[in-house]
Amino acid sequence: MEVEAHRAITRGSFTAYDLVQRGNWHLYKFTPEDIAEAQRLFAAAIEADPNCAPAYTSMAYSKYISAQFGADFEATLQSAFEFARKAVALDEKDARAHMFLAQTSLWLRRHDDAIAEARGAIAINPSLAQAYSVLGYALDCIGEFEEALKTVAYSLRLRPHDRTVGRCIPAMSVAHYQLGTYGAAEETARRAIALMPMYWLGHQMLAACLGQLGRKEEAAQCIEEIRRREPEISRCAYSARLPFRDAVYARHIDEGLAKAGWNG
């Protein structure tokens, strides 16, 4: 953080940097109202200094969170990608910018780019715990499930008391599920929901696990909660949302949701 502050001040963008810090304070509260306020502040920072790389980095993350928490999914992810790409262009040594570019690239199904950017972020800052989680998601999505488990586990060791891991540990649930260890996948999904109930992926994985385990009553309650949150989405669209390179893995999740009782 001190390095970022020095960069901002030396570029004559202290006002923009201050706006970014205020925005980050709101962003990491992870409520819809705070995310909206964070985005307003990041936009103000960009207006104050169009070359303030941290403003683009934080805006990218805020847009990614908005997409994952219910905003127009594809369009908001594309916006996050553009902000992340701009951040990297402005400061190629910003590990967080590379990490968020990896994150948004993955969800836009740019798998090779996502892995390269995540590894690039780790090369710049080997202690950036979240980058390992992003890499873990990417490994999930190309079918490297054992390696994904190891990568996310390392991320968790770097930040054992960070509550925001609720956005990251679903990668472990996905890996366990695809490996057929549904009990471990269920346990991880429940932990993810407890830590970050707004994030849809924990709910998806829990419902699919319970479907595979034949616990239909519990599974039906999960499906009811999912459909309450996103009443217009179909089961197939929900299954296909995770950006797997091979559609067989999305079909495996769809199978679990069907067994959970989701017929629409």
N, C-alpha and C positions, 0 to 999 in steps of 0.2 A: 504493500500500500504506500509506503514512503517513497518507493521508486516511482510509482505512478504519480504521486503528488509532485515530485520533483520534475517529472516530464511535463506535467500540465503547467506548472508555474513557469518553467523555462520557455514554454511555447506561448506565454502570455495569455493563458486560458484559465486563470484561477477562478473566475466567475463561473465558467462552464464546469470546471472540476467540482466546485461547490454544489452546483445543481445536480451533478451526477451522484455525489455522495448523499444528498438529500433524497434523490430518487431511489438509490439502493436501499436506504433505510426503509422506505415504503415497500419496495419490491419484495424484500425478504420477510415481510409479514404474511405474504401469500394470501391475501384476501382480494376479491374482485375490485373493491374500492381502492385499495392501496396499489394494486397493479396499475389501475387507470391513472392514479396520481403519479406514480413512478414514470409512466410513459409521458405524461404531460411535462414532467421535469426534465426527462431525457431529451424531449423535443426542444425544450427551451435551451438546454445546454448546446444542442446542435445549432440552433439559431444563433446563439451567442458566439459560438466558435465552430464553424463547419469542419474544422480539422481536429476536433477533440475526439481522438480514437476511443477513450473509455466510454464516451456517451453512446457511440454506435455499438460498442460491445454490450453495454448494459441494456440498450434498447433491443438488441437481438435476443438477449435472454428473456426480457419481459414479453416480447412477442411470442417466443417459444412457449413460455408458461401460459400465456393467454390461449394459444392454440390447444394446449394439453388440458386446460381447465374449462374448455367449452366454447371458445370463439370459433369463427369460421375456420375450420381446421386447415385445409389446403392453402387458402389464400393467406392466412396469418403465418403459417410456416414459411411460405415463400417470402413474405415480408421480413421475417426473422432472418432468413438466409441472406437477403440483400444487405441488411444491416451488418450482419457478421462479416460478409465479404468486404464491405467498405471498411470495417474496423481493421481487418487484416491488411488491407491495402494501405491504410494509414500508419499502422504499426505492426510490422511483421514479427516483432519480438514479443508481442502480447500473447501469452499462452492462453489466456481466457478467450481471446478473440478466435484463436484457432480451435479451441474446444467447442465454442458455440457454433462455429462454422461446421465442425464435424457433426455436432448434434443435429443441426438443421439439414445438413446434407444427407444424413442417414434417413431422416423421416421423409425426405423427398426422393429416397431410393437411389441416391448417389453413393452406393456402398463403398466403392474403392476410394472415392474422395473422402468419405467419412472416416475410414480407417487411417488414411494417410494424415488427415488433419488431427485426429486424436493422438496419433503417435507423435506428430509434430509438436502438439501442445505438451506432451509428456517429456519430449526431448528438451524443450525450452525450460520447463519447470517440473522435474520429476516428483515433486511433493504436491502437485495439484491433484488432490484426491478425486475430484469429480471427473477429471479427464479419464481416469481409469474406468469409471462407471460408464461414461459415454462409449469408450472402447468396448466395454463388455456388452452393451446393447448392440453395437455394430457386429461383434463376433456372434452374438445370438442370431442376428439377421442373415448371416451367411452360413449358418449351420454349425459353427464352432462352439458347441455348447459347453464342453468340458473346459475349454480355455476361457470362455465367458465367466464361468463360475470362479475360476482362479483369479481373474482380473478384477471382478467386482469384490471378491473377498479381500483382495489387497487394498482396494479403495476404502473398504470399511475399516480395515486396520489403521489406515491413516487418519480416520475421523470417527472414532468409536462413540462419541457423544453428540454427534451432529444430527439433529432431528430431521434435517432436510434429506437424509438418506431415504426417506419415504418415497422420493421420486426415483431413486436409483436401484433399490433392492428388488423392484419388480423384474429387473433383468435376470436376477437369480431364479425367480419364480418361473420365468419363461424357459430358462435353461433346464431346470428340474422337470418341468412339464414335458418338454420335448424329449427328454431322456426317459420319460415314463415313470419318474419317481414322484408320483402325484401327492403323496403325503408331505414330502419336503416342499413341494411347490405350494401346497395349501398353506403350510405354516408361514412361508415367506410372504405370500400374498396377504395373509391376515396381518402380519407385521407392517406391511406397506400401507394397508388401509388405516391401521391405527395411527400411523405417523402422518399420513397425508391423505385424508379421506376424499379430498377434492379430485385426486388424480384417478382417471378412469381405469388405468391398466391394472391396478390392484384388484378392482372389482371384476374386471374381465377374467383375470387369471383365477380368482377364487371361484367364480361361477363355473368355469371350465373344469377346474380340479374336482369340485364337488360333483359335477356331472359324471366325470370319469370314475369317481369313487362310489357312484351309485347312491349318494345321499340326496335324494330328490327333493325332500322338503326344504332342506337348507339351501339347496341350489336354486329352488324356485324363488326363495326370498331374495337371493342375490340378483336373479334376473329381474325381479320386480323393481329392485333398486336401480339397476342399470337403465331400465326402460322409463323409470320416473325421471332420471337425469337427462336422457336423450330419447324422448318418445318417438322421434321420427326416423331413427336409424334402424336399418334392418340387421338381422343376425349376420348375414353374409358380409355386409359392409363393416360391421363391428369386428368380425373375425379377420377381415383383410386389412384392417387399419395398421396393424404392426407391419413394418416394411421389410418382410422377409424377401430374400432374393428368390427362393424356391417356394412356390405356392403350396407345396405339400405341408409346410409347417403351419400356414394359415388354415388349411383344411383340418389339420389336427386340432387346432383350437376350436374351429367351427363344430367339429364332432363333439367336443366336450360341452359346448354351449347347447347343442341340440339335445344331448343327453340330460342337460340340466333343465330341459323343458321349454326352451325358447324355440317356438315353432314359426315365428314370423320372419 
